[in-house]
Amino acid sequence: MAHWSFEDAPCFVAPALRSLDLTNYIVDWLCEGLEDLSVRMHSRPTMNYRYPVAHLFERLAESRQTLQSVQLMGHCLLTRTEAHESAIPDALTFPSLSKFELTTASNEAAYFVRRMSFPAACLPIFNVHGSAHGFLSCFSWDCDDITRSSALTIREAARDSGYGCTVTGSRISTKDGSALRSYAAEHVPRLDRYGYGQEVRRLDQSSSALEPFFIANLDWTVNAWKSFRLSALDDTQSMRYLFVNGKGPAIQTRYCRLGSMGHAPPPSPKRTRAVHQRTLLRRSFSTSHQAQTR
């Protein structure tokens, strides 16, 4: 294996293939009806004995109507240098997907985030080493400031996970202050840092105040978030709430410092117009990060 590369991997033409489970081994395949894919690299392989990111995504896209579960764990993706793509294609929908978990570096994770649209029943999990800022900026935070806004919930990472924090990205469709206070006081600090994945999903999806749309394990520690500025993320006009371990003030840097509930007052009309004008100008010269469903 020391001198192997992806070019050495066998390729199966298997129209009837429905499930593929690989451990410390990679293959290529041709089919359009794959339902379950699991690739695990427990030991660090050679630098080239991994899947090229674009190639693997192409294989997923070919079965996007039937895929139900995707797990890409360990060192299964080739390192992808950061590239400023002039035209990112519209995100593809994967209507049958109910489970998606990806372990990789931030550049590779960004490639998938920008090209996949997850159904409401699928809460994807990303285990990402590298730039937390770069990864989070790949998501679309563009919501209607009047009816919907966005939030980040920061918790301590699971013990021995090798990550600094666990982040839930959510959209908020309620103006019920008591529901947000309840979430901040009860749902955020309750986690006992065991079992994580399903635990976080159950905890955040059980709140009527939020609609989670991803979970991510990142390198940043909880302390690092104390100096984080939401305005540093791209396209974050609607990012209003930051819950950190259920205690301490949530900070909304675009408009003001928030109270412990994390509730920001509306921006001034002048500020709103300026932000809107900058957004329109930016979008006229670059491709929006917002996923467009085909």
C-alpha positions as CSV (number, residue, x, y, z in Angstrom):
1,M,0.0,0.0,0.0
2,A,3.0,2.3,0.5
3,H,3.1,3.1,-3.2
4,W,-0.5,2.8,-4.1
5,S,-2.7,5.6,-5.3
6,F,-6.3,6.0,-6.4
7,E,-5.3,5.0,-9.9
8,D,-4.6,1.5,-8.5
9,A,-8.1,1.1,-7.2
10,P,-10.3,-1.4,-9.1
11,C,-13.5,-0.1,-10.7
12,F,-16.7,-2.1,-10.6
13,V,-19.4,-1.7,-13.2
14,A,-22.3,-2.8,-11.0
15,P,-25.8,-1.4,-12.0
16,A,-27.4,-3.5,-9.2
17,L,-25.0,-2.3,-6.4
18,R,-27.0,-1.0,-3.4
19,S,-24.5,-1.0,-0.5
20,L,-20.8,-0.5,-0.3
21,D,-18.9,-0.8,3.0
22,L,-15.1,-0.3,2.8
23,T,-12.5,-0.3,5.5
24,N,-8.9,0.7,4.8
25,Y,-9.5,-0.1,1.2
26,I,-10.9,1.9,-1.7
27,V,-12.6,1.0,-5.0
28,D,-14.3,2.9,-7.8
29,W,-17.7,2.0,-9.0
30,L,-20.3,2.8,-11.7
31,C,-23.9,2.6,-10.7
32,E,-26.9,5.0,-10.3
33,G,-28.8,3.3,-7.6
34,L,-26.4,3.1,-4.6
35,E,-28.3,3.5,-1.3
36,D,-25.6,3.1,1.4
37,L,-21.9,4.1,1.3
38,S,-19.5,3.7,4.2
39,V,-15.7,4.4,3.8
40,R,-13.5,4.1,6.9
41,M,-9.7,4.6,7.0
42,H,-8.7,3.7,10.5
43,S,-5.0,3.9,9.8
44,R,-3.3,6.8,7.9
45,P,-2.9,5.6,4.3
46,T,-0.4,6.9,1.8
47,M,-1.0,10.5,0.7
48,N,-2.3,9.3,-2.7
49,Y,-4.3,6.2,-1.6
50,R,-7.5,8.2,-1.0
51,Y,-10.5,9.4,-3.0
52,P,-10.1,12.6,-5.0
53,V,-12.8,14.9,-3.6
54,A,-14.4,15.8,-7.0
55,H,-14.4,12.2,-8.2
56,L,-16.1,10.9,-5.1
57,F,-18.7,13.7,-5.2
58,E,-19.4,12.8,-8.8
59,R,-20.1,9.2,-7.7
60,L,-22.5,10.4,-5.0
61,A,-24.2,12.7,-7.5
62,E,-24.9,9.7,-9.8
63,S,-26.9,8.0,-7.1
64,R,-28.3,11.1,-5.5
65,Q,-32.0,10.0,-6.0
66,T,-31.4,6.8,-4.1
67,L,-28.7,7.5,-1.5
68,Q,-29.9,7.1,2.1
69,S,-26.7,6.9,4.1
70,V,-23.2,8.3,3.6
71,Q,-20.3,7.9,6.0
72,L,-16.9,9.1,5.0
73,M,-14.6,8.6,8.0
74,G,-10.9,8.9,8.7
75,H,-8.3,9.7,6.0
76,C,-10.4,8.7,3.0
77,L,-10.1,12.0,1.0
78,L,-7.1,13.4,-0.9
79,T,-6.0,16.8,0.5
80,R,-7.4,19.5,-1.6
81,T,-5.6,22.9,-1.7
82,E,-7.9,25.9,-1.2
83,A,-9.0,27.2,-4.5
84,H,-11.1,30.3,-5.3
85,E,-13.7,28.9,-7.6
86,S,-15.1,31.5,-9.9
87,A,-18.3,29.5,-10.5
88,I,-19.6,27.0,-8.0
89,P,-22.4,24.9,-9.5
90,D,-25.9,24.9,-8.0
91,A,-26.3,22.6,-5.1
92,L,-27.8,19.1,-5.8
93,T,-30.6,17.7,-3.8
94,F,-30.3,14.3,-2.3
95,P,-34.0,13.6,-1.5
96,S,-33.7,10.2,0.1
97,L,-30.7,11.0,2.3
98,S,-31.3,10.5,6.1
99,K,-27.7,10.2,7.4
100,F,-24.6,12.0,6.3
101,E,-21.3,12.1,8.3
102,L,-18.0,13.4,6.9
103,T,-14.6,13.5,8.6
104,T,-12.0,15.5,6.8
105,A,-10.2,18.9,6.7
106,S,-12.0,22.2,6.1
107,N,-11.2,22.6,2.4
108,E,-12.6,19.1,1.5
109,A,-15.6,19.7,3.8
110,A,-16.3,23.0,2.1
111,Y,-16.4,21.2,-1.3
112,F,-19.4,19.0,-0.2
113,V,-21.2,21.8,1.7
114,R,-21.3,24.1,-1.3
115,R,-22.6,21.3,-3.6
116,M,-25.1,19.4,-1.5
117,S,-28.6,20.3,-0.4
118,F,-29.8,18.2,2.5
119,P,-33.4,17.3,3.0
120,A,-35.2,18.3,6.3
121,A,-35.0,14.8,7.6
122,C,-31.2,14.7,7.3
123,L,-29.0,16.6,9.9
124,P,-25.5,16.2,8.5
125,I,-22.5,15.8,10.8
126,F,-19.1,17.2,9.9
127,N,-15.9,16.4,11.8
128,V,-13.6,19.0,10.5
129,H,-9.9,19.8,11.3
130,G,-8.6,23.2,10.0
131,S,-10.2,26.6,9.7
132,A,-13.5,26.9,11.6
133,H,-14.0,30.3,10.0
134,G,-13.5,28.9,6.5
135,F,-15.8,26.0,7.1
136,L,-18.7,28.0,8.6
137,S,-18.5,30.6,5.9
138,C,-19.5,27.9,3.3
139,F,-23.0,27.7,4.7
140,S,-25.8,29.9,3.6
141,W,-26.9,32.1,6.4
142,D,-29.2,34.2,4.3
143,C,-32.6,34.4,5.9
144,D,-35.5,36.8,6.0
145,D,-34.6,39.2,8.8
146,I,-38.2,39.7,9.6
147,T,-39.4,36.1,9.9
148,R,-36.3,34.0,10.2
149,S,-32.8,34.3,11.6
150,S,-29.8,32.0,12.3
151,A,-27.9,30.8,15.4
152,L,-24.8,29.0,16.4
153,T,-24.9,26.8,19.5
154,I,-21.4,26.1,20.9
155,R,-20.7,23.2,23.4
156,E,-17.7,21.5,24.7
157,A,-16.6,18.7,22.4
158,A,-17.0,15.0,23.5
159,R,-14.3,13.7,25.7
160,D,-11.3,12.2,23.8
161,S,-12.8,13.3,20.5
162,G,-9.8,15.3,19.4
163,Y,-11.9,18.4,18.8
164,G,-12.3,21.6,20.7
165,C,-16.0,22.2,20.4
166,T,-19.3,20.9,18.9
167,V,-21.3,23.5,16.9
168,T,-25.0,23.3,15.9
169,G,-26.1,25.6,13.1
170,S,-29.8,26.4,13.3
171,R,-32.5,28.6,11.9
172,I,-35.0,30.3,14.2
173,S,-38.5,30.8,13.0
174,T,-40.0,32.0,16.3
175,K,-40.2,35.4,18.1
176,D,-41.2,33.7,21.3
177,G,-38.7,35.0,23.8
178,S,-39.6,32.4,26.4
179,A,-38.8,29.6,24.0
180,L,-35.4,31.1,23.3
181,R,-34.7,31.6,27.0
182,S,-35.7,28.0,27.7
183,Y,-33.4,26.8,25.0
184,A,-30.5,28.9,26.3
185,A,-31.0,27.8,29.9
186,E,-32.0,24.2,29.5
187,H,-31.0,22.7,26.2
188,V,-27.6,24.2,25.7
189,P,-25.8,23.3,29.0
190,R,-27.5,19.9,29.6
191,L,-25.1,17.9,27.5
192,D,-22.9,15.5,29.5
193,R,-20.4,15.1,26.7
194,Y,-21.1,11.4,26.2
195,G,-22.4,9.6,23.1
196,Y,-22.5,13.0,21.4
197,G,-23.9,12.6,17.7
198,Q,-27.4,11.4,18.6
199,E,-27.4,13.2,21.9
200,V,-26.9,16.6,20.3
201,R,-29.4,15.8,17.6
202,R,-32.1,14.9,20.1
203,L,-31.4,17.9,22.3
204,D,-31.5,20.5,19.6
205,Q,-34.3,19.0,17.5
206,S,-36.5,18.8,20.7
207,S,-36.6,22.6,21.0
208,S,-39.5,24.3,19.4
209,A,-37.4,27.5,19.0
210,L,-34.8,26.1,16.5
211,E,-34.5,24.1,13.3
212,P,-31.0,22.6,13.3
213,F,-29.5,22.1,9.8
214,F,-26.0,20.9,10.7
215,I,-23.7,19.7,13.5
216,A,-20.0,20.1,13.3
217,N,-17.0,19.1,15.5
218,L,-14.3,21.8,15.1
219,D,-10.8,22.5,16.4
220,W,-11.7,25.8,18.1
221,T,-12.1,25.6,21.9
222,V,-15.1,27.1,23.6
223,N,-12.8,29.9,24.9
224,A,-11.9,30.9,21.4
225,W,-15.6,31.7,20.7
226,K,-15.6,34.4,23.3
227,S,-13.7,36.7,20.9
228,F,-15.5,35.5,17.7
229,R,-17.3,38.0,15.6
230,L,-20.3,36.8,13.7
231,S,-19.7,39.5,11.1
232,A,-16.5,37.7,10.1
233,L,-18.6,35.1,8.4
234,D,-19.7,35.7,4.8
235,D,-23.4,36.5,4.1
236,T,-24.4,36.7,7.8
237,Q,-26.9,39.5,7.8
238,S,-29.4,37.2,9.6
239,M,-27.0,35.7,12.1
240,R,-28.5,37.0,15.4
241,Y,-27.8,34.4,18.1
242,L,-24.7,32.8,19.6
243,F,-25.2,30.4,22.5
244,V,-22.0,29.3,24.2
245,N,-22.3,26.5,26.8
246,G,-25.7,28.0,27.9
247,K,-24.0,30.7,30.0
248,G,-22.4,34.1,29.6
249,P,-23.7,36.7,27.1
250,A,-24.4,35.7,23.6
251,I,-22.7,38.2,21.3
252,Q,-24.2,39.7,18.1
253,T,-21.4,41.9,16.7
254,R,-23.2,43.3,13.7
255,Y,-25.8,45.2,15.8
256,C,-25.0,45.1,19.5
257,R,-24.0,43.0,22.6
258,L,-26.8,40.7,23.5
259,G,-28.3,39.7,26.8
260,S,-28.0,36.2,28.2
261,M,-31.0,35.1,26.1
262,G,-29.2,36.1,22.9
263,H,-32.0,38.4,21.6
264,A,-30.9,41.2,19.3
265,P,-33.0,44.2,18.6
266,P,-33.7,45.0,14.9
267,P,-31.0,47.1,13.1
268,S,-31.7,50.7,12.2
269,P,-33.2,51.3,8.7
270,K,-30.0,53.1,7.6
271,R,-27.9,50.2,8.7
272,T,-30.2,47.7,7.0
273,R,-30.1,49.6,3.7
274,A,-26.3,49.8,3.8
275,V,-26.0,46.0,4.5
276,H,-28.5,45.2,1.8
277,Q,-26.7,47.4,-0.8
278,R,-23.4,45.7,0.0
279,T,-25.0,42.3,-0.3
280,L,-26.5,43.1,-3.7
281,L,-23.2,44.5,-4.9
282,R,-21.3,41.5,-3.7
283,R,-23.7,39.0,-5.3
284,S,-23.6,40.8,-8.6
285,F,-19.9,40.0,-8.9
286,S,-19.6,36.6,-7.3
287,T,-21.6,33.4,-7.0
288,S,-23.8,33.3,-3.9
289,H,-23.1,30.7,-1.3
290,Q,-26.8,30.1,-1.0
291,A,-27.7,26.5,-2.2
292,Q,-30.1,26.6,-5.1
293,T,-32.1,23.4,-5.3
294,R,-32.3,21.7,-8.7
